[in-house]
Amino acid sequence: MAKYTKIQDTVVLQKAYDFYMSKVLEKAPYVNMVGVQNVLDDLAKTIPAAKNAKPDQFVEHRFLDALDKSGLLKELYP
């Protein structure tokens, strides 16, 4: 982060890192289905077929669900 923000204060960098890791980034990389629906709603303005499309048609969480249930994600993202 220091390289890109040009911040040298390690306390500030650590606090920023901790904030993003705990509040901003998801523990498991699931796709935000509301976000996908928003994209489909926007696409429907120019692509009529998007009006009837559902996020589940484009997103597959099966493998991520299996990893989550196995406990691996909790090990990776405590």
Gaussian input, Z-matrix of N, CA and C with variables (Angstrom, degrees):
# hf/3-21g

backbone

0 1
 N
 C     1     B1
 C     2     B2     1     A1
 N     3     B3     2     A2     1     D1
 C     4     B4     3     A3     2     D2
 C     5     B5     4     A4     3     D3
 N     6     B6     5     A5     4     D4
 C     7     B7     6     A6     5     D5
 C     8     B8     7     A7     6     D6
 N     9     B9     8     A8     7     D7
 C    10    B10     9     A9     8     D8
 C    11    B11    10    A10     9     D9
 N    12    B12    11    A11    10    D10
 C    13    B13    12    A12    11    D11
 C    14    B14    13    A13    12    D12
 N    15    B15    14    A14    13    D13
 C    16    B16    15    A15    14    D14
 C    17    B17    16    A16    15    D15
 N    18    B18    17    A17    16    D16
 C    19    B19    18    A18    17    D17
 C    20    B20    19    A19    18    D18
 N    21    B21    20    A20    19    D19
 C    22    B22    21    A21    20    D20
 C    23    B23    22    A22    21    D21
 N    24    B24    23    A23    22    D22
 C    25    B25    24    A24    23    D23
 C    26    B26    25    A25    24    D24
 N    27    B27    26    A26    25    D25
 C    28    B28    27    A27    26    D26
 C    29    B29    28    A28    27    D27
 N    30    B30    29    A29    28    D28
 C    31    B31    30    A30    29    D29
 C    32    B32    31    A31    30    D30
 N    33    B33    32    A32    31    D31
 C    34    B34    33    A33    32    D32
 C    35    B35    34    A34    33    D33
 N    36    B36    35    A35    34    D34
 C    37    B37    36    A36    35    D35
 C    38    B38    37    A37    36    D36
 N    39    B39    38    A38    37    D37
 C    40    B40    39    A39    38    D38
 C    41    B41    40    A40    39    D39
 N    42    B42    41    A41    40    D40
 C    43    B43    42    A42    41    D41
 C    44    B44    43    A43    42    D42
 N    45    B45    44    A44    43    D43
 C    46    B46    45    A45    44    D44
 C    47    B47    46    A46    45    D45
 N    48    B48    47    A47    46    D46
 C    49    B49    48    A48    47    D47
 C    50    B50    49    A49    48    D48
 N    51    B51    50    A50    49    D49
 C    52    B52    51    A51    50    D50
 C    53    B53    52    A52    51    D51
 N    54    B54    53    A53    52    D52
 C    55    B55    54    A54    53    D53
 C    56    B56    55    A55    54    D54
 N    57    B57    56    A56    55    D55
 C    58    B58    57    A57    56    D56
 C    59    B59    58    A58    57    D57
 N    60    B60    59    A59    58    D58
 C    61    B61    60    A60    59    D59
 C    62    B62    61    A61    60    D60
 N    63    B63    62    A62    61    D61
 C    64    B64    63    A63    62    D62
 C    65    B65    64    A64    63    D63
 N    66    B66    65    A65    64    D64
 C    67    B67    66    A66    65    D65
 C    68    B68    67    A67    66    D66
 N    69    B69    68    A68    67    D67
 C    70    B70    69    A69    68    D68
 C    71    B71    70    A70    69    D69
 N    72    B72    71    A71    70    D70
 C    73    B73    72    A72    71    D71
 C    74    B74    73    A73    72    D72
 N    75    B75    74    A74    73    D73
 C    76    B76    75    A75    74    D74
 C    77    B77    76    A76    75    D75
 N    78    B78    77    A77    76    D76
 C    79    B79    78    A78    77    D77
 C    80    B80    79    A79    78    D78
 N    81    B81    80    A80    79    D79
 C    82    B82    81    A81    80    D80
 C    83    B83    82    A82    81    D81
 N    84    B84    83    A83    82    D82
 C    85    B85    84    A84    83    D83
 C    86    B86    85    A85    84    D84
 N    87    B87    86    A86    85    D85
 C    88    B88    87    A87    86    D86
 C    89    B89    88    A88    87    D87
 N    90    B90    89    A89    88    D88
 C    91    B91    90    A90    89    D89
 C    92    B92    91    A91    90    D90
 N    93    B93    92    A92    91    D91
 C    94    B94    93    A93    92    D92
 C    95    B95    94    A94    93    D93
 N    96    B96    95    A95    94    D94
 C    97    B97    96    A96    95    D95
 C    98    B98    97    A97    96    D96
 N    99    B99    98    A98    97    D97
 C   100   B100    99    A99    98    D98
 C   101   B101   100   A100    99    D99
 N   102   B102   101   A101   100   D100
 C   103   B103   102   A102   101   D101
 C   104   B104   103   A103   102   D102
 N   105   B105   104   A104   103   D103
 C   106   B106   105   A105   104   D104
 C   107   B107   106   A106   105   D105
 N   108   B108   107   A107   106   D106
 C   109   B109   108   A108   107   D107
 C   110   B110   109   A109   108   D108
 N   111   B111   110   A110   109   D109
 C   112   B112   111   A111   110   D110
 C   113   B113   112   A112   111   D111
 N   114   B114   113   A113   112   D112
 C   115   B115   114   A114   113   D113
 C   116   B116   115   A115   114   D114
 N   117   B117   116   A116   115   D115
 C   118   B118   117   A117   116   D116
 C   119   B119   118   A118   117   D117
 N   120   B120   119   A119   118   D118
 C   121   B121   120   A120   119   D119
 C   122   B122   121   A121   120   D120
 N   123   B123   122   A122   121   D121
 C   124   B124   123   A123   122   D122
 C   125   B125   124   A124   123   D123
 N   126   B126   125   A125   124   D124
 C   127   B127   126   A126   125   D125
 C   128   B128   127   A127   126   D126
 N   129   B129   128   A128   127   D127
 C   130   B130   129   A129   128   D128
 C   131   B131   130   A130   129   D129
 N   132   B132   131   A131   130   D130
 C   133   B133   132   A132   131   D131
 C   134   B134   133   A133   132   D132
 N   135   B135   134   A134   133   D133
 C   136   B136   135   A135   134   D134
 C   137   B137   136   A136   135   D135
 N   138   B138   137   A137   136   D136
 C   139   B139   138   A138   137   D137
 C   140   B140   139   A139   138   D138
 N   141   B141   140   A140   139   D139
 C   142   B142   141   A141   140   D140
 C   143   B143   142   A142   141   D141
 N   144   B144   143   A143   142   D142
 C   145   B145   144   A144   143   D143
 C   146   B146   145   A145   144   D144
 N   147   B147   146   A146   145   D145
 C   148   B148   147   A147   146   D146
 C   149   B149   148   A148   147   D147
 N   150   B150   149   A149   148   D148
 C   151   B151   150   A150   149   D149
 C   152   B152   151   A151   150   D150
 N   153   B153   152   A152   151   D151
 C   154   B154   153   A153   152   D152
 C   155   B155   154   A154   153   D153
 N   156   B156   155   A155   154   D154
 C   157   B157   156   A156   155   D155
 C   158   B158   157   A157   156   D156
 N   159   B159   158   A158   157   D157
 C   160   B160   159   A159   158   D158
 C   161   B161   160   A160   159   D159
 N   162   B162   161   A161   160   D160
 C   163   B163   162   A162   161   D161
 C   164   B164   163   A163   162   D162
 N   165   B165   164   A164   163   D163
 C   166   B166   165   A165   164   D164
 C   167   B167   166   A166   165   D165
 N   168   B168   167   A167   166   D166
 C   169   B169   168   A168   167   D167
 C   170   B170   169   A169   168   D168
 N   171   B171   170   A170   169   D169
 C   172   B172   171   A171   170   D170
 C   173   B173   172   A172   171   D171
 N   174   B174   173   A173   172   D172
 C   175   B175   174   A174   173   D173
 C   176   B176   175   A175   174   D174
 N   177   B177   176   A176   175   D175
 C   178   B178   177   A177   176   D176
 C   179   B179   178   A178   177   D177
 N   180   B180   179   A179   178   D178
 C   181   B181   180   A180   179   D179
 C   182   B182   181   A181   180   D180
 N   183   B183   182   A182   181   D181
 C   184   B184   183   A183   182   D182
 C   185   B185   184   A184   183   D183
 N   186   B186   185   A185   184   D184
 C   187   B187   186   A186   185   D185
 C   188   B188   187   A187   186   D186
 N   189   B189   188   A188   187   D187
 C   190   B190   189   A189   188   D188
 C   191   B191   190   A190   189   D189
 N   192   B192   191   A191   190   D190
 C   193   B193   192   A192   191   D191
 C   194   B194   193   A193   192   D192
 N   195   B195   194   A194   193   D193
 C   196   B196   195   A195   194   D194
 C   197   B197   196   A196   195   D195
 N   198   B198   197   A197   196   D196
 C   199   B199   198   A198   197   D197
 C   200   B200   199   A199   198   D198
 N   201   B201   200   A200   199   D199
 C   202   B202   201   A201   200   D200
 C   203   B203   202   A202   201   D201
 N   204   B204   203   A203   202   D202
 C   205   B205   204   A204   203   D203
 C   206   B206   205   A205   204   D204
 N   207   B207   206   A206   205   D205
 C   208   B208   207   A207   206   D206
 C   209   B209   208   A208   207   D207
 N   210   B210   209   A209   208   D208
 C   211   B211   210   A210   209   D209
 C   212   B212   211   A211   210   D210
 N   213   B213   212   A212   211   D211
 C   214   B214   213   A213   212   D212
 C   215   B215   214   A214   213   D213
 N   216   B216   215   A215   214   D214
 C   217   B217   216   A216   215   D215
 C   218   B218   217   A217   216   D216
 N   219   B219   218   A218   217   D217
 C   220   B220   219   A219   218   D218
 C   221   B221   220   A220   219   D219
 N   222   B222   221   A221   220   D220
 C   223   B223   222   A222   221   D221
 C   224   B224   223   A223   222   D222
 N   225   B225   224   A224   223   D223
 C   226   B226   225   A225   224   D224
 C   227   B227   226   A226   225   D225
 N   228   B228   227   A227   226   D226
 C   229   B229   228   A228   227   D227
 C   230   B230   229   A229   228   D228
 N   231   B231   230   A230   229   D229
 C   232   B232   231   A231   230   D230
 C   233   B233   232   A232   231   D231

   B1=1.4424
   B2=1.5249
   B3=1.3208
   B4=1.4616
   B5=1.5251
   B6=1.3103
   B7=1.4619
   B8=1.5249
   B9=1.3290
   B10=1.4615
   B11=1.5219
   B12=1.3297
   B13=1.4685
   B14=1.5171
   B15=1.3288
   B16=1.4693
   B17=1.5260
   B18=1.3246
   B19=1.4653
   B20=1.5221
   B21=1.3152
   B22=1.4550
   B23=1.5286
   B24=1.3109
   B25=1.4635
   B26=1.5295
   B27=1.3356
   B28=1.4616
   B29=1.5304
   B30=1.3189
   B31=1.4677
   B32=1.5276
   B33=1.3238
   B34=1.4639
   B35=1.5267
   B36=1.3109
   B37=1.4659
   B38=1.5274
   B39=1.3297
   B40=1.4626
   B41=1.5240
   B42=1.3319
   B43=1.4675
   B44=1.5276
   B45=1.3188
   B46=1.4637
   B47=1.5275
   B48=1.3108
   B49=1.4684
   B50=1.5256
   B51=1.3218
   B52=1.4678
   B53=1.5222
   B54=1.3356
   B55=1.4630
   B56=1.5221
   B57=1.3208
   B58=1.4621
   B59=1.5220
   B60=1.3096
   B61=1.4650
   B62=1.5245
   B63=1.3248
   B64=1.4635
   B65=1.5207
   B66=1.3222
   B67=1.4650
   B68=1.5257
   B69=1.3002
   B70=1.4636
   B71=1.5253
   B72=1.3091
   B73=1.4641
   B74=1.5230
   B75=1.3040
   B76=1.4602
   B77=1.5244
   B78=1.3077
   B79=1.4653
   B80=1.5291
   B81=1.2975
   B82=1.4598
   B83=1.5280
   B84=1.3053
   B85=1.4748
   B86=1.5333
   B87=1.3236
   B88=1.4680
   B89=1.5238
   B90=1.3018
   B91=1.4627
   B92=1.5227
   B93=1.3113
   B94=1.4626
   B95=1.5265
   B96=1.3216
   B97=1.4641
   B98=1.5280
   B99=1.3121
   B100=1.4689
   B101=1.5251
   B102=1.3272
   B103=1.4555
   B104=1.5186
   B105=1.3241
   B106=1.4649
   B107=1.5244
   B108=1.3302
   B109=1.4626
   B110=1.5262
   B111=1.3308
   B112=1.4681
   B113=1.5247
   B114=1.3198
   B115=1.4650
   B116=1.5279
   B117=1.3218
   B118=1.4682
   B119=1.5273
   B120=1.3250
   B121=1.4669
   B122=1.5218
   B123=1.3279
   B124=1.4613
   B125=1.5296
   B126=1.3223
   B127=1.4678
   B128=1.5249
   B129=1.3189
   B130=1.4708
   B131=1.5251
   B132=1.3244
   B133=1.4705
   B134=1.5270
   B135=1.3311
   B136=1.4656
   B137=1.5290
   B138=1.3267
   B139=1.4643
   B140=1.5296
   B141=1.3070
   B142=1.4655
   B143=1.5351
   B144=1.3074
   B145=1.4682
   B146=1.5295
   B147=1.3125
   B148=1.4656
   B149=1.5209
   B150=1.3243
   B151=1.4692
   B152=1.5302
   B153=1.3126
   B154=1.4628
   B155=1.5297
   B156=1.3109
   B157=1.4638
   B158=1.5276
   B159=1.3148
   B160=1.4628
   B161=1.5275
   B162=1.3203
   B163=1.4650
   B164=1.5286
   B165=1.3254
   B166=1.4697
   B167=1.5251
   B168=1.3252
   B169=1.4607
   B170=1.5304
   B171=1.3296
   B172=1.4599
   B173=1.5223
   B174=1.3164
   B175=1.4638
   B176=1.5225
   B177=1.3110
   B178=1.4633
   B179=1.5290
   B180=1.3066
   B181=1.4649
   B182=1.5307
   B183=1.3133
   B184=1.4651
   B185=1.5300
   B186=1.3157
   B187=1.4639
   B188=1.5251
   B189=1.3124
   B190=1.4594
   B191=1.5268
   B192=1.3217
   B193=1.4688
   B194=1.5275
   B195=1.3241
   B196=1.4691
   B197=1.5262
   B198=1.3254
   B199=1.4647
   B200=1.5190
   B201=1.3151
   B202=1.4595
   B203=1.5301
   B204=1.3211
   B205=1.4670
   B206=1.5270
   B207=1.3283
   B208=1.4652
   B209=1.5255
   B210=1.3341
   B211=1.4600
   B212=1.5178
   B213=1.3178
   B214=1.4615
   B215=1.5244
   B216=1.3198
   B217=1.4613
   B218=1.5231
   B219=1.3230
   B220=1.4680
   B221=1.5221
   B222=1.3276
   B223=1.4618
   B224=1.5256
   B225=1.3268
   B226=1.4594
   B227=1.5215
   B228=1.3325
   B229=1.4623
   B230=1.5210
   B231=1.3408
   B232=1.4807
   B233=1.5246
   A1=110.42
   A2=116.08
   A3=119.72
   A4=110.84
   A5=116.13
   A6=120.87
   A7=111.58
   A8=116.75
   A9=120.66
   A10=113.68
   A11=116.88
   A12=119.24
   A13=112.46
   A14=116.29
   A15=122.94
   A16=111.92
   A17=116.47
   A18=121.33
   A19=107.64
   A20=116.10
   A21=121.01
   A22=112.79
   A23=117.06
   A24=122.04
   A25=109.27
   A26=116.20
   A27=120.34
   A28=112.85
   A29=117.40
   A30=120.15
   A31=109.72
   A32=116.63
   A33=121.30
   A34=110.04
   A35=116.99
   A36=120.95
   A37=111.35
   A38=116.65
   A39=120.33
   A40=111.16
   A41=117.06
   A42=120.54
   A43=110.69
   A44=117.09
   A45=120.81
   A46=110.06
   A47=116.51
   A48=121.07
   A49=110.76
   A50=116.24
   A51=120.84
   A52=111.19
   A53=116.80
   A54=120.86
   A55=110.61
   A56=116.84
   A57=119.90
   A58=112.18
   A59=116.54
   A60=119.34
   A61=112.07
   A62=117.58
   A63=119.40
   A64=114.16
   A65=118.06
   A66=120.33
   A67=114.41
   A68=118.02
   A69=120.91
   A70=111.83
   A71=116.68
   A72=120.36
   A73=110.47
   A74=115.23
   A75=120.86
   A76=109.40
   A77=116.31
   A78=120.73
   A79=110.63
   A80=116.37
   A81=121.21
   A82=107.33
   A83=116.98
   A84=119.77
   A85=114.50
   A86=116.17
   A87=119.96
   A88=110.06
   A89=116.51
   A90=122.29
   A91=108.07
   A92=116.45
   A93=122.09
   A94=107.97
   A95=115.71
   A96=120.43
   A97=112.11
   A98=117.47
   A99=120.33
   A100=109.02
   A101=116.33
   A102=120.35
   A103=112.22
   A104=116.43
   A105=120.43
   A106=109.73
   A107=117.05
   A108=120.00
   A109=110.64
   A110=116.93
   A111=120.30
   A112=111.21
   A113=116.80
   A114=120.62
   A115=110.14
   A116=116.63
   A117=120.00
   A118=111.28
   A119=116.25
   A120=120.08
   A121=110.74
   A122=115.97
   A123=120.12
   A124=110.88
   A125=116.57
   A126=120.57
   A127=112.27
   A128=116.27
   A129=120.32
   A130=112.33
   A131=116.64
   A132=120.54
   A133=111.30
   A134=116.12
   A135=119.92
   A136=113.55
   A137=116.20
   A138=120.86
   A139=107.62
   A140=117.61
   A141=121.14
   A142=114.63
   A143=118.32
   A144=120.92
   A145=112.12
   A146=117.18
   A147=120.79
   A148=111.95
   A149=116.33
   A150=120.44
   A151=111.46
   A152=117.19
   A153=121.50
   A154=113.50
   A155=116.85
   A156=120.63
   A157=110.22
   A158=115.47
   A159=122.86
   A160=108.92
   A161=117.90
   A162=120.78
   A163=113.73
   A164=117.07
   A165=120.37
   A166=113.32
   A167=117.09
   A168=120.48
   A169=111.68
   A170=116.91
   A171=120.98
   A172=113.68
   A173=116.99
   A174=120.72
   A175=109.42
   A176=116.03
   A177=122.13
   A178=108.20
   A179=117.41
   A180=122.03
   A181=112.66
   A182=117.85
   A183=121.87
   A184=112.80
   A185=117.01
   A186=120.21
   A187=111.04
   A188=116.38
   A189=120.28
   A190=110.38
   A191=117.13
   A192=121.12
   A193=110.59
   A194=116.55
   A195=120.65
   A196=110.75
   A197=116.76
   A198=120.12
   A199=111.06
   A200=116.04
   A201=121.33
   A202=110.12
   A203=116.94
   A204=121.28
   A205=112.20
   A206=116.97
   A207=120.36
   A208=112.22
   A209=116.64
   A210=120.28
   A211=113.46
   A212=117.59
   A213=120.79
   A214=112.09
   A215=117.30
   A216=119.49
   A217=111.74
   A218=117.20
   A219=120.11
   A220=110.81
   A221=116.66
   A222=120.18
   A223=110.78
   A224=116.54
   A225=120.72
   A226=112.60
   A227=116.21
   A228=122.05
   A229=109.63
   A230=117.32
   A231=119.80
   A232=112.97
   D1=-35.69
   D2=-178.22
   D3=-60.25
   D4=-39.07
   D5=-179.21
   D6=-59.72
   D7=-43.01
   D8=-174.59
   D9=-88.76
   D10=-28.05
   D11=-179.24
   D12=-93.47
   D13=-16.61
   D14=-176.54
   D15=65.75
   D16=18.06
   D17=177.08
   D18=-88.26
   D19=131.38
   D20=-179.25
   D21=-103.56
   D22=-16.92
   D23=-177.68
   D24=-70.11
   D25=109.93
   D26=-175.54
   D27=-66.74
   D28=-29.22
   D29=178.20
   D30=-67.17
   D31=-45.24
   D32=178.62
   D33=-63.71
   D34=-43.40
   D35=179.19
   D36=-61.39
   D37=-43.11
   D38=179.96
   D39=-64.89
   D40=-41.85
   D41=178.96
   D42=-64.58
   D43=-40.97
   D44=178.61
   D45=-64.71
   D46=-43.78
   D47=178.68
   D48=-61.19
   D49=-48.51
   D50=-179.83
   D51=-59.74
   D52=-41.09
   D53=179.49
   D54=-61.70
   D55=-50.27
   D56=-177.84
   D57=-65.32
   D58=-37.50
   D59=-179.58
   D60=-70.46
   D61=-31.12
   D62=-176.30
   D63=-98.15
   D64=-27.41
   D65=-173.16
   D66=-113.85
   D67=-31.11
   D68=-172.05
   D69=-98.71
   D70=-50.05
   D71=-177.86
   D72=-81.89
   D73=140.31
   D74=177.42
   D75=-74.90
   D76=145.74
   D77=177.12
   D78=-66.77
   D79=-38.99
   D80=176.36
   D81=-116.25
   D82=137.28
   D83=-174.14
   D84=-78.76
   D85=52.70
   D86=176.59
   D87=-71.60
   D88=145.39
   D89=176.25
   D90=-74.99
   D91=134.85
   D92=178.22
   D93=-76.49
   D94=107.67
   D95=-175.24
   D96=-68.72
   D97=-30.56
   D98=175.92
   D99=-65.09
   D100=-39.40
   D101=176.98
   D102=-62.95
   D103=-41.41
   D104=177.78
   D105=-63.38
   D106=-41.43
   D107=178.39
   D108=-63.01
   D109=-38.80
   D110=177.18
   D111=-61.63
   D112=-40.96
   D113=177.69
   D114=-64.22
   D115=-43.89
   D116=178.75
   D117=-62.16
   D118=-40.97
   D119=178.21
   D120=-61.34
   D121=-40.40
   D122=179.07
   D123=-68.87
   D124=-42.26
   D125=178.72
   D126=-63.42
   D127=-30.14
   D128=-178.12
   D129=-60.24
   D130=-20.04
   D131=178.13
   D132=-66.41
   D133=-30.41
   D134=-177.46
   D135=-118.62
   D136=-18.71
   D137=179.53
   D138=-125.13
   D139=98.69
   D140=-174.76
   D141=-54.36
   D142=-33.78
   D143=-178.63
   D144=-63.21
   D145=-25.20
   D146=-179.91
   D147=-67.13
   D148=-21.06
   D149=-178.77
   D150=-61.71
   D151=-36.72
   D152=-177.95
   D153=-98.24
   D154=0.54
   D155=-178.67
   D156=-77.79
   D157=150.33
   D158=178.47
   D159=-118.52
   D160=145.48
   D161=-179.98
   D162=-53.58
   D163=-35.18
   D164=-179.42
   D165=-61.24
   D166=-20.55
   D167=178.34
   D168=-71.80
   D169=-17.80
   D170=-173.06
   D171=-118.13
   D172=-11.57
   D173=-174.70
   D174=-123.09
   D175=132.30
   D176=178.76
   D177=-120.31
   D178=111.80
   D179=-179.72
   D180=-99.02
   D181=3.09
   D182=-174.46
   D183=-54.57
   D184=-47.07
   D185=-176.61
   D186=-71.85
   D187=-39.30
   D188=177.75
   D189=-66.30
   D190=-39.38
   D191=176.06
   D192=-58.88
   D193=-42.24
   D194=179.80
   D195=-63.86
   D196=-42.32
   D197=177.43
   D198=-64.39
   D199=-40.60
   D200=179.89
   D201=-63.71
   D202=-46.32
   D203=-179.32
   D204=-66.47
   D205=-27.62
   D206=-179.89
   D207=-74.57
   D208=-15.92
   D209=-178.85
   D210=93.39
   D211=-6.06
   D212=-177.86
   D213=-60.86
   D214=-42.17
   D215=-178.04
   D216=-63.93
   D217=-34.62
   D218=177.51
   D219=-67.98
   D220=-31.61
   D221=176.06
   D222=-71.17
   D223=-40.20
   D224=-178.86
   D225=-73.79
   D226=-36.64
   D227=-176.08
   D228=-124.86
   D229=73.53
   D230=-176.88
   D231=-65.76

